[in-house]
Amino acid sequence: MWIGWIEFDVLLGDVHSLKEKRSVVRPLLAELKRRFEVSVTEADYHDQYRRIIIGAGLVAADRAHLVEVLTAVERFVAARPELELLSSRQRELRSDD
C-alpha cells in the first residue's frame, strides 16, 4: 500500500477579504475531492486572505497510480487562472517503510 500527499503554496488573485478567500477556496477544495477522489484541506495561512497552503492526500495500491493522481492534481491547481502556484511539494511512502 502507498500513501502520498502533495502540498501547494498558493497566492490568490483578486481577493480582498477572508470571505472572498473562502468563496475561491471552498469550490476549489470541493472540485479536487470530486474530480480526483483525494482528501484535501486548507493547511495554513488561515488568517491571510491572499495566501493559502492546500494539502491533498491519497492511499493507493500501487505507486504508479498514486503518482498519476497527485500529478494530475498538481496540473489542475497550476492551471487555475485565479491562482498563482508558488511551489508544490510531493511525497510518497510505502506502508512498510
FENRABEL-V124005 format. One record per helix or strand of 3 or more residues. SS is the DSSP state (2 for helix, 1 for strand). FROM is the first residue (numbers start at 1). TO is the last residue. If there is no record, write none. Layout:
BEGIN
SS_FROM_TO / SS_FROM_TO
END
This chain:
BEGIN
1_2_12 / 2_18_36 / 1_39_44 / 1_51_60 / 2_63_78 / 1_83_94
END
